[in-house]
């Protein structure tokens, strides 16, 4: 089957750069993949995807260089299984706040004996032959650390077997901490919590990830994060369209 090149990069200590796709357009996801991103994260938690569109998006992403991944709606055995059966090679699980929740996600992602995933990959043919025999080694599972309690429990959460890494959600983490990010003190506390999670990943040999933006991604890469989203389809539209109009109206 297809190799998860993004996972290979991260396992080798090289960052994988990704784009998030939430507009519900498989074509937009395909365009992102063809620009050279290492992965495209189809956002099924906050994005405008239905079940059919999700399956089409994974196939569209696979036409380019990127590995198809998804953030699922919730930490649910059947939701995770359906995403995998439709061709996701990476699963990001939101709001994981305990080792028990991390273990539930890990069980859902891999086939026995390494997990408890149910057999039924009817939509994975585009990934190549021998899927069932090889996917356990190719799939990537990241749990989201996006609550203060999760950051405090990062050691026990990330120690769970089958969890390959994390994806820090800076915005939700800041909200849960109640810090004022307009102040130096608030920003320092926020960054300290994020870097604590990174340090835990390093100790446990897990992959540290974070949701970045064009303004923050370089900083997080310099800090050693390896699984980094840097832009979204919607942000490219909202940033690019006004610039075109501005340049024309000033001419």
C-alpha atoms as an extended CHARMM CRD file, in Angstrom:
* protein
*
       251  EXT
         1         1  UNK       CA              0.0000000000        0.0000000000        0.0000000000  PROA      1               0.0000000000
         2         2  UNK       CA              0.9610000000        3.6560000000       -0.1330000000  PROA      2               0.0000000000
         3         3  UNK       CA              3.6570000000        4.7190000000        2.2990000000  PROA      3               0.0000000000
         4         4  UNK       CA              2.8100000000        7.4460000000        4.7930000000  PROA      4               0.0000000000
         5         5  UNK       CA              5.5880000000        9.7780000000        3.7210000000  PROA      5               0.0000000000
         6         6  UNK       CA              4.6310000000       12.4210000000        6.2770000000  PROA      6               0.0000000000
         7         7  UNK       CA              4.9610000000        9.8880000000        9.0870000000  PROA      7               0.0000000000
         8         8  UNK       CA              8.3070000000        8.7630000000        7.7200000000  PROA      8               0.0000000000
         9         9  UNK       CA              9.5850000000       12.3390000000        7.7390000000  PROA      9               0.0000000000
        10        10  UNK       CA              8.5360000000       12.8650000000       11.3430000000  PROA      10              0.0000000000
        11        11  UNK       CA              9.9730000000        9.5540000000       12.4940000000  PROA      11              0.0000000000
        12        12  UNK       CA             13.2470000000       10.6620000000       10.9240000000  PROA      12              0.0000000000
        13        13  UNK       CA             13.1890000000       13.9370000000       12.8500000000  PROA      13              0.0000000000
        14        14  UNK       CA             12.0850000000       16.1010000000        9.9260000000  PROA      14              0.0000000000
        15        15  UNK       CA              8.9690000000       18.2700000000       10.1470000000  PROA      15              0.0000000000
        16        16  UNK       CA              5.8640000000       17.5110000000        8.1270000000  PROA      16              0.0000000000
        17        17  UNK       CA              4.0340000000       20.6240000000        6.9750000000  PROA      17              0.0000000000
        18        18  UNK       CA              0.3060000000       20.4510000000        6.4560000000  PROA      18              0.0000000000
        19        19  UNK       CA             -2.7280000000       22.4230000000        5.3890000000  PROA      19              0.0000000000
        20        20  UNK       CA             -6.1610000000       22.1500000000        6.9140000000  PROA      20              0.0000000000
        21        21  UNK       CA             -9.1710000000       21.7560000000        4.6320000000  PROA      21              0.0000000000
        22        22  UNK       CA            -12.5200000000       22.7630000000        6.0490000000  PROA      22              0.0000000000
        23        23  UNK       CA            -14.5170000000       24.2970000000        3.2020000000  PROA      23              0.0000000000
        24        24  UNK       CA            -16.0760000000       20.9720000000        2.2530000000  PROA      24              0.0000000000
        25        25  UNK       CA            -14.5450000000       21.0280000000       -1.2380000000  PROA      25              0.0000000000
        26        26  UNK       CA            -12.5950000000       17.9450000000       -2.3890000000  PROA      26              0.0000000000
        27        27  UNK       CA            -11.2060000000       20.0680000000       -5.2280000000  PROA      27              0.0000000000
        28        28  UNK       CA             -9.7900000000       22.6050000000       -2.7850000000  PROA      28              0.0000000000
        29        29  UNK       CA             -8.2080000000       19.7410000000       -0.8290000000  PROA      29              0.0000000000
        30        30  UNK       CA             -6.6810000000       18.4160000000       -4.0550000000  PROA      30              0.0000000000
        31        31  UNK       CA             -5.2380000000       21.8230000000       -4.9200000000  PROA      31              0.0000000000
        32        32  UNK       CA             -3.6360000000       22.0520000000       -1.4900000000  PROA      32              0.0000000000
        33        33  UNK       CA             -2.0740000000       18.6120000000       -1.9750000000  PROA      33              0.0000000000
        34        34  UNK       CA             -0.6750000000       19.5530000000       -5.3800000000  PROA      34              0.0000000000
        35        35  UNK       CA              1.1420000000       22.5810000000       -3.9520000000  PROA      35              0.0000000000
        36        36  UNK       CA              3.5770000000       20.3310000000       -2.0970000000  PROA      36              0.0000000000
        37        37  UNK       CA              2.2710000000       20.0080000000        1.4680000000  PROA      37              0.0000000000
        38        38  UNK       CA              3.2950000000       16.8290000000        3.2660000000  PROA      38              0.0000000000
        39        39  UNK       CA             -0.2530000000       16.2140000000        4.4840000000  PROA      39              0.0000000000
        40        40  UNK       CA             -3.7060000000       17.6860000000        4.1530000000  PROA      40              0.0000000000
        41        41  UNK       CA             -5.8110000000       17.5820000000        7.2940000000  PROA      41              0.0000000000
        42        42  UNK       CA             -9.4760000000       17.2760000000        6.3340000000  PROA      42              0.0000000000
        43        43  UNK       CA            -11.1380000000       18.9660000000        9.2980000000  PROA      43              0.0000000000
        44        44  UNK       CA            -14.2780000000       17.0190000000       10.1000000000  PROA      44              0.0000000000
        45        45  UNK       CA            -14.6520000000       18.5960000000       13.5470000000  PROA      45              0.0000000000
        46        46  UNK       CA            -15.0700000000       22.2310000000       12.5280000000  PROA      46              0.0000000000
        47        47  UNK       CA            -15.2430000000       21.8940000000        8.7440000000  PROA      47              0.0000000000
        48        48  UNK       CA            -18.1970000000       21.6590000000        6.3430000000  PROA      48              0.0000000000
        49        49  UNK       CA            -17.8290000000       17.9940000000        5.3770000000  PROA      49              0.0000000000
        50        50  UNK       CA            -20.4570000000       15.3220000000        4.9120000000  PROA      50              0.0000000000
        51        51  UNK       CA            -19.6630000000       11.6150000000        4.6980000000  PROA      51              0.0000000000
        52        52  UNK       CA            -19.5060000000       11.4640000000        0.9020000000  PROA      52              0.0000000000
        53        53  UNK       CA            -17.4070000000       14.6050000000        0.6580000000  PROA      53              0.0000000000
        54        54  UNK       CA            -14.9830000000       13.2480000000        3.2250000000  PROA      54              0.0000000000
        55        55  UNK       CA            -14.3860000000       10.1070000000        1.1820000000  PROA      55              0.0000000000
        56        56  UNK       CA            -13.9320000000       12.1490000000       -2.0040000000  PROA      56              0.0000000000
        57        57  UNK       CA            -11.5040000000       14.4810000000       -0.2350000000  PROA      57              0.0000000000
        58        58  UNK       CA             -9.1720000000       11.6620000000        0.7950000000  PROA      58              0.0000000000
        59        59  UNK       CA             -9.0070000000       10.4610000000       -2.8130000000  PROA      59              0.0000000000
        60        60  UNK       CA             -8.4710000000       13.9810000000       -4.0850000000  PROA      60              0.0000000000
        61        61  UNK       CA             -5.6250000000       14.5760000000       -1.6320000000  PROA      61              0.0000000000
        62        62  UNK       CA             -3.9830000000       11.3220000000       -2.7390000000  PROA      62              0.0000000000
        63        63  UNK       CA             -3.7200000000       12.6970000000       -6.2840000000  PROA      63              0.0000000000
        64        64  UNK       CA             -1.0660000000       15.1300000000       -5.0730000000  PROA      64              0.0000000000
        65        65  UNK       CA              1.9790000000       14.8330000000       -2.8460000000  PROA      65              0.0000000000
        66        66  UNK       CA              0.1540000000       15.0150000000        0.4710000000  PROA      66              0.0000000000
        67        67  UNK       CA             -0.9590000000       12.2320000000        2.7790000000  PROA      67              0.0000000000
        68        68  UNK       CA             -4.7070000000       12.2900000000        3.5310000000  PROA      68              0.0000000000
        69        69  UNK       CA             -5.4210000000       12.8390000000        7.2240000000  PROA      69              0.0000000000
        70        70  UNK       CA             -8.4670000000       13.9610000000        9.1580000000  PROA      70              0.0000000000
        71        71  UNK       CA             -9.5240000000       15.4630000000       12.4330000000  PROA      71              0.0000000000
        72        72  UNK       CA            -12.5720000000       13.4790000000       13.4840000000  PROA      72              0.0000000000
        73        73  UNK       CA            -15.6270000000       15.0240000000       15.1130000000  PROA      73              0.0000000000
        74        74  UNK       CA            -15.0880000000       13.2920000000       18.4230000000  PROA      74              0.0000000000
        75        75  UNK       CA            -13.2790000000       10.4720000000       20.1900000000  PROA      75              0.0000000000
        76        76  UNK       CA            -15.6690000000        7.7540000000       19.1020000000  PROA      76              0.0000000000
        77        77  UNK       CA            -14.8040000000        4.1970000000       18.0200000000  PROA      77              0.0000000000
        78        78  UNK       CA            -17.2350000000        4.1920000000       15.0880000000  PROA      78              0.0000000000
        79        79  UNK       CA            -16.4470000000        7.7210000000       13.8980000000  PROA      79              0.0000000000
        80        80  UNK       CA            -12.7340000000        6.9070000000       13.8290000000  PROA      80              0.0000000000
        81        81  UNK       CA            -13.3710000000        3.5880000000       12.0790000000  PROA      81              0.0000000000
        82        82  UNK       CA            -15.4840000000        5.1880000000        9.3640000000  PROA      82              0.0000000000
        83        83  UNK       CA            -12.8010000000        7.7780000000        8.6370000000  PROA      83              0.0000000000
        84        84  UNK       CA            -10.1720000000        5.0690000000        8.3150000000  PROA      84              0.0000000000
        85        85  UNK       CA            -12.4200000000        2.8860000000        6.1630000000  PROA      85              0.0000000000
        86        86  UNK       CA            -12.7710000000        5.8260000000        3.7610000000  PROA      86              0.0000000000
        87        87  UNK       CA             -9.0180000000        6.2170000000        3.3540000000  PROA      87              0.0000000000
        88        88  UNK       CA             -7.5860000000        8.4480000000        6.0650000000  PROA      88              0.0000000000
        89        89  UNK       CA             -3.9470000000        7.6470000000        6.8350000000  PROA      89              0.0000000000
        90        90  UNK       CA             -3.8040000000        9.9490000000        9.8350000000  PROA      90              0.0000000000
        91        91  UNK       CA             -6.3160000000       10.4690000000       12.6170000000  PROA      91              0.0000000000
        92        92  UNK       CA             -6.3440000000       13.5070000000       14.8970000000  PROA      92              0.0000000000
        93        93  UNK       CA             -8.6570000000       13.1510000000       17.8830000000  PROA      93              0.0000000000
        94        94  UNK       CA             -9.9040000000       16.3200000000       19.5940000000  PROA      94              0.0000000000
        95        95  UNK       CA            -10.2830000000       17.0200000000       23.3060000000  PROA      95              0.0000000000
        96        96  UNK       CA             -8.2950000000       14.1080000000       24.7210000000  PROA      96              0.0000000000
        97        97  UNK       CA             -7.9590000000       14.8510000000       28.4260000000  PROA      97              0.0000000000
        98        98  UNK       CA             -6.9640000000       11.5570000000       30.0430000000  PROA      98              0.0000000000
        99        99  UNK       CA             -4.9970000000        8.3760000000       29.4910000000  PROA      99              0.0000000000
       100       100  UNK       CA             -8.2760000000        6.4620000000       29.3020000000  PROA      100             0.0000000000
       101       101  UNK       CA             -9.4990000000        8.6610000000       26.4550000000  PROA      101             0.0000000000
       102       102  UNK       CA             -6.1650000000        8.2890000000       24.6680000000  PROA      102             0.0000000000
       103       103  UNK       CA             -6.3400000000        4.5080000000       25.0300000000  PROA      103             0.0000000000
       104       104  UNK       CA             -9.8360000000        4.4770000000       23.5250000000  PROA      104             0.0000000000
       105       105  UNK       CA             -8.5680000000        6.3900000000       20.4900000000  PROA      105             0.0000000000
       106       106  UNK       CA             -5.5790000000        4.0780000000       20.1020000000  PROA      106             0.0000000000
       107       107  UNK       CA             -7.8170000000        1.0070000000       20.2270000000  PROA      107             0.0000000000
       108       108  UNK       CA            -10.0210000000        2.4000000000       17.4570000000  PROA      108             0.0000000000
       109       109  UNK       CA             -7.1630000000        3.2050000000       15.0730000000  PROA      109             0.0000000000
       110       110  UNK       CA             -5.3280000000       -0.1080000000       14.6470000000  PROA      110             0.0000000000
       111       111  UNK       CA             -6.3330000000       -3.6660000000       13.8580000000  PROA      111             0.0000000000
       112       112  UNK       CA             -5.7160000000       -6.4800000000       16.3770000000  PROA      112             0.0000000000
       113       113  UNK       CA             -3.4640000000       -7.4110000000       17.9970000000  PROA      113             0.0000000000
       114       114  UNK       CA             -2.2810000000       -3.7750000000       18.2830000000  PROA      114             0.0000000000
       115       115  UNK       CA             -5.7830000000       -2.3710000000       18.6050000000  PROA      115             0.0000000000
       116       116  UNK       CA             -9.4480000000       -3.2110000000       18.2310000000  PROA      116             0.0000000000
       117       117  UNK       CA            -10.4150000000       -1.7130000000       14.8720000000  PROA      117             0.0000000000
       118       118  UNK       CA            -13.1600000000       -3.5460000000       13.0430000000  PROA      118             0.0000000000
       119       119  UNK       CA            -12.3800000000       -4.9970000000        9.6000000000  PROA      119             0.0000000000
       120       120  UNK       CA            -14.2230000000       -3.3220000000        6.7330000000  PROA      120             0.0000000000
       121       121  UNK       CA            -11.9650000000       -1.0240000000        4.6930000000  PROA      121             0.0000000000
       122       122  UNK       CA            -14.2580000000       -0.8560000000        1.6560000000  PROA      122             0.0000000000
       123       123  UNK       CA            -13.0420000000        2.5980000000        0.5940000000  PROA      123             0.0000000000
       124       124  UNK       CA             -9.2820000000        2.1640000000        0.7850000000  PROA      124             0.0000000000
       125       125  UNK       CA             -8.4940000000        0.6110000000       -2.5930000000  PROA      125             0.0000000000
       126       126  UNK       CA             -6.9180000000        3.8400000000       -3.8540000000  PROA      126             0.0000000000
       127       127  UNK       CA             -4.1670000000        3.3820000000       -1.2470000000  PROA      127             0.0000000000
       128       128  UNK       CA             -2.9450000000        0.1930000000       -2.9220000000  PROA      128             0.0000000000
       129       129  UNK       CA             -2.7440000000       -3.5190000000       -2.2280000000  PROA      129             0.0000000000
       130       130  UNK       CA             -2.1550000000       -5.2400000000        1.1420000000  PROA      130             0.0000000000
       131       131  UNK       CA             -3.9590000000       -2.4980000000        3.0490000000  PROA      131             0.0000000000
       132       132  UNK       CA             -5.1120000000       -4.6570000000        5.9570000000  PROA      132             0.0000000000
       133       133  UNK       CA             -1.6480000000       -6.1460000000        6.4460000000  PROA      133             0.0000000000
       134       134  UNK       CA              0.2260000000       -2.8480000000        6.3320000000  PROA      134             0.0000000000
       135       135  UNK       CA             -1.9880000000       -0.0410000000        7.6100000000  PROA      135             0.0000000000
       136       136  UNK       CA             -1.0910000000       -0.5550000000       11.2760000000  PROA      136             0.0000000000
       137       137  UNK       CA              2.4310000000        0.6060000000       10.4310000000  PROA      137             0.0000000000
       138       138  UNK       CA              1.3440000000        3.4200000000        8.1170000000  PROA      138             0.0000000000
       139       139  UNK       CA             -1.4210000000        5.0950000000       10.1150000000  PROA      139             0.0000000000
       140       140  UNK       CA             -0.6010000000        8.0610000000       12.3380000000  PROA      140             0.0000000000
       141       141  UNK       CA             -2.5690000000        8.8490000000       15.5020000000  PROA      141             0.0000000000
       142       142  UNK       CA             -2.2740000000       12.2520000000       17.1600000000  PROA      142             0.0000000000
       143       143  UNK       CA             -4.3080000000       13.2200000000       20.2000000000  PROA      143             0.0000000000
       144       144  UNK       CA             -5.1740000000       16.8560000000       20.6780000000  PROA      144             0.0000000000
       145       145  UNK       CA             -3.8210000000       18.5400000000       23.7710000000  PROA      145             0.0000000000
       146       146  UNK       CA             -6.0190000000       21.6150000000       23.9740000000  PROA      146             0.0000000000
       147       147  UNK       CA             -7.1790000000       21.8930000000       27.5780000000  PROA      147             0.0000000000
       148       148  UNK       CA             -5.1960000000       22.8770000000       30.6520000000  PROA      148             0.0000000000
       149       149  UNK       CA             -5.9670000000       19.5440000000       32.2790000000  PROA      149             0.0000000000
       150       150  UNK       CA             -4.6300000000       17.7230000000       29.2200000000  PROA      150             0.0000000000
       151       151  UNK       CA             -1.3860000000       19.7040000000       29.2920000000  PROA      151             0.0000000000
       152       152  UNK       CA             -1.0190000000       18.8750000000       32.9820000000  PROA      152             0.0000000000
       153       153  UNK       CA             -1.6380000000       15.1870000000       32.2150000000  PROA      153             0.0000000000
       154       154  UNK       CA              0.4950000000       15.1290000000       29.0720000000  PROA      154             0.0000000000
       155       155  UNK       CA              2.8730000000       12.5280000000       30.4910000000  PROA      155             0.0000000000
       156       156  UNK       CA              0.1790000000        9.9280000000       31.1490000000  PROA      156             0.0000000000
       157       157  UNK       CA             -1.7500000000       10.7170000000       27.9550000000  PROA      157             0.0000000000
       158       158  UNK       CA              1.2300000000       10.4980000000       25.6340000000  PROA      158             0.0000000000
       159       159  UNK       CA              2.6130000000        7.3950000000       27.3420000000  PROA      159             0.0000000000
       160       160  UNK       CA             -0.3520000000        5.3850000000       26.0290000000  PROA      160             0.0000000000
       161       161  UNK       CA              0.7590000000        2.7030000000       23.5890000000  PROA      161             0.0000000000
       162       162  UNK       CA             -0.5400000000        3.3370000000       20.1020000000  PROA      162             0.0000000000
       163       163  UNK       CA             -0.5390000000        7.1240000000       20.4470000000  PROA      163             0.0000000000
       164       164  UNK       CA              2.0750000000        8.3400000000       17.9690000000  PROA      164             0.0000000000
       165       165  UNK       CA              2.0700000000       11.9930000000       18.9270000000  PROA      165             0.0000000000
       166       166  UNK       CA             -0.0120000000       15.0240000000       19.6920000000  PROA      166             0.0000000000
       167       167  UNK       CA             -1.4080000000       18.1150000000       18.0390000000  PROA      167             0.0000000000
       168       168  UNK       CA             -1.5700000000       21.0460000000       20.4210000000  PROA      168             0.0000000000
       169       169  UNK       CA             -4.5170000000       23.4050000000       19.9400000000  PROA      169             0.0000000000
       170       170  UNK       CA             -3.1040000000       26.7610000000       21.0990000000  PROA      170             0.0000000000
       171       171  UNK       CA             -6.3760000000       28.6890000000       20.9140000000  PROA      171             0.0000000000
       172       172  UNK       CA             -8.4580000000       26.3020000000       23.0090000000  PROA      172             0.0000000000
       173       173  UNK       CA             -5.5430000000       25.7680000000       25.3740000000  PROA      173             0.0000000000
       174       174  UNK       CA             -5.2760000000       29.5020000000       25.9770000000  PROA      174             0.0000000000
       175       175  UNK       CA             -9.0210000000       29.7640000000       26.5970000000  PROA      175             0.0000000000
       176       176  UNK       CA             -9.0050000000       26.8950000000       29.0750000000  PROA      176             0.0000000000
       177       177  UNK       CA             -6.0380000000       28.3950000000       30.9320000000  PROA      177             0.0000000000
       178       178  UNK       CA             -7.8420000000       31.7170000000       31.2490000000  PROA      178             0.0000000000
       179       179  UNK       CA             -4.7250000000       33.6600000000       30.3270000000  PROA      179             0.0000000000
       180       180  UNK       CA             -4.7030000000       37.0750000000       28.7130000000  PROA      180             0.0000000000
       181       181  UNK       CA             -2.6490000000       36.6620000000       25.5520000000  PROA      181             0.0000000000
       182       182  UNK       CA             -2.4440000000       40.4300000000       25.0930000000  PROA      182             0.0000000000
       183       183  UNK       CA             -0.0400000000       40.5730000000       28.0500000000  PROA      183             0.0000000000
       184       184  UNK       CA              3.5480000000       39.3510000000       28.2610000000  PROA      184             0.0000000000
       185       185  UNK       CA              2.7200000000       37.3440000000       31.3700000000  PROA      185             0.0000000000
       186       186  UNK       CA             -0.1940000000       35.6070000000       29.6600000000  PROA      186             0.0000000000
       187       187  UNK       CA              1.8280000000       34.7940000000       26.5610000000  PROA      187             0.0000000000
       188       188  UNK       CA              4.6790000000       33.3990000000       28.6550000000  PROA      188             0.0000000000
       189       189  UNK       CA              2.3580000000       31.1090000000       30.6280000000  PROA      189             0.0000000000
       190       190  UNK       CA              0.6980000000       29.9360000000       27.4280000000  PROA      190             0.0000000000
       191       191  UNK       CA              3.9910000000       29.1600000000       25.7010000000  PROA      191             0.0000000000
       192       192  UNK       CA              5.3370000000       27.4140000000       28.7970000000  PROA      192             0.0000000000
       193       193  UNK       CA              2.3740000000       25.0210000000       28.7460000000  PROA      193             0.0000000000
       194       194  UNK       CA              2.8770000000       24.3210000000       25.0330000000  PROA      194             0.0000000000
       195       195  UNK       CA              6.6100000000       23.7100000000       25.4250000000  PROA      195             0.0000000000
       196       196  UNK       CA              5.9230000000       21.4170000000       28.3800000000  PROA      196             0.0000000000
       197       197  UNK       CA              3.8890000000       19.2060000000       26.0410000000  PROA      197             0.0000000000
       198       198  UNK       CA              6.7260000000       19.2810000000       23.5080000000  PROA      198             0.0000000000
       199       199  UNK       CA              9.2150000000       18.2340000000       26.1890000000  PROA      199             0.0000000000
       200       200  UNK       CA              6.9900000000       15.3260000000       27.2190000000  PROA      200             0.0000000000
       201       201  UNK       CA              6.8630000000       14.1840000000       23.6020000000  PROA      201             0.0000000000
       202       202  UNK       CA             10.6250000000       14.2690000000       23.4000000000  PROA      202             0.0000000000
       203       203  UNK       CA             11.0620000000       12.2340000000       26.5840000000  PROA      203             0.0000000000
       204       204  UNK       CA              8.5700000000        9.6190000000       25.4340000000  PROA      204             0.0000000000
       205       205  UNK       CA              9.7850000000        9.6320000000       21.8130000000  PROA      205             0.0000000000
       206       206  UNK       CA              6.4230000000       10.7700000000       20.5320000000  PROA      206             0.0000000000
       207       207  UNK       CA              5.8560000000       13.2670000000       17.7160000000  PROA      207             0.0000000000
       208       208  UNK       CA              5.0990000000       16.8300000000       18.8770000000  PROA      208             0.0000000000
       209       209  UNK       CA              2.5590000000       18.6650000000       16.7730000000  PROA      209             0.0000000000
       210       210  UNK       CA              0.7280000000       21.9590000000       16.8540000000  PROA      210             0.0000000000
       211       211  UNK       CA             -1.8600000000       23.9510000000       14.9370000000  PROA      211             0.0000000000
       212       212  UNK       CA              0.1030000000       26.8290000000       13.4560000000  PROA      212             0.0000000000
       213       213  UNK       CA             -0.6200000000       29.7890000000       11.2270000000  PROA      213             0.0000000000
       214       214  UNK       CA              1.5230000000       31.5970000000        8.6590000000  PROA      214             0.0000000000
       215       215  UNK       CA              2.4410000000       33.9990000000       11.4730000000  PROA      215             0.0000000000
       216       216  UNK       CA              3.3430000000       31.3580000000       14.0830000000  PROA      216             0.0000000000
       217       217  UNK       CA              4.4800000000       28.2740000000       12.1540000000  PROA      217             0.0000000000
       218       218  UNK       CA              8.1290000000       29.3200000000       11.8350000000  PROA      218             0.0000000000
       219       219  UNK       CA              8.3570000000       29.8200000000       15.5890000000  PROA      219             0.0000000000
       220       220  UNK       CA              6.9020000000       26.3920000000       16.3570000000  PROA      220             0.0000000000
       221       221  UNK       CA              9.1610000000       24.7030000000       13.8320000000  PROA      221             0.0000000000
       222       222  UNK       CA             12.1710000000       26.3960000000       15.4210000000  PROA      222             0.0000000000
       223       223  UNK       CA             10.9630000000       25.0780000000       18.7830000000  PROA      223             0.0000000000
       224       224  UNK       CA             11.0750000000       21.5240000000       17.4620000000  PROA      224             0.0000000000
       225       225  UNK       CA              7.4830000000       20.7280000000       16.5790000000  PROA      225             0.0000000000
       226       226  UNK       CA              7.2880000000       18.1460000000       13.7930000000  PROA      226             0.0000000000
       227       227  UNK       CA              3.5850000000       17.8290000000       12.9110000000  PROA      227             0.0000000000
       228       228  UNK       CA              2.5530000000       21.3520000000       11.9930000000  PROA      228             0.0000000000
       229       229  UNK       CA             -0.4150000000       22.7230000000       10.1170000000  PROA      229             0.0000000000
       230       230  UNK       CA              0.5260000000       26.0930000000        8.7030000000  PROA      230             0.0000000000
       231       231  UNK       CA             -2.5510000000       27.3110000000        6.8240000000  PROA      231             0.0000000000
       232       232  UNK       CA             -6.1490000000       26.4180000000        5.9330000000  PROA      232             0.0000000000
       233       233  UNK       CA             -8.1340000000       26.5860000000        2.7180000000  PROA      233             0.0000000000
       234       234  UNK       CA            -10.4640000000       29.1970000000        4.2000000000  PROA      234             0.0000000000
       235       235  UNK       CA             -7.6170000000       31.3790000000        5.4900000000  PROA      235             0.0000000000
       236       236  UNK       CA             -5.9860000000       31.3710000000        2.0600000000  PROA      236             0.0000000000
       237       237  UNK       CA             -9.2160000000       32.6520000000        0.5340000000  PROA      237             0.0000000000
       238       238  UNK       CA             -9.8680000000       35.2690000000        3.1910000000  PROA      238             0.0000000000
       239       239  UNK       CA             -6.2620000000       36.5110000000        3.0670000000  PROA      239             0.0000000000
       240       240  UNK       CA             -5.7220000000       36.3180000000       -0.6890000000  PROA      240             0.0000000000
       241       241  UNK       CA             -8.9470000000       37.7890000000       -2.0460000000  PROA      241             0.0000000000
       242       242  UNK       CA             -8.6720000000       41.1240000000       -0.2020000000  PROA      242             0.0000000000
       243       243  UNK       CA             -5.0600000000       41.5080000000       -1.3160000000  PROA      243             0.0000000000
       244       244  UNK       CA             -6.0600000000       41.1370000000       -4.9700000000  PROA      244             0.0000000000
       245       245  UNK       CA             -8.8310000000       43.6910000000       -4.5860000000  PROA      245             0.0000000000
       246       246  UNK       CA             -6.5640000000       46.0720000000       -2.7000000000  PROA      246             0.0000000000
       247       247  UNK       CA             -3.8700000000       45.9430000000       -5.3780000000  PROA      247             0.0000000000
       248       248  UNK       CA             -6.3770000000       46.5920000000       -8.1610000000  PROA      248             0.0000000000
       249       249  UNK       CA             -8.1870000000       49.4120000000       -6.4320000000  PROA      249             0.0000000000
       250       250  UNK       CA             -4.9290000000       51.1740000000       -5.6740000000  PROA      250             0.0000000000
       251       251  UNK       CA             -3.7020000000       50.9150000000       -9.2600000000  PROA      251             0.0000000000
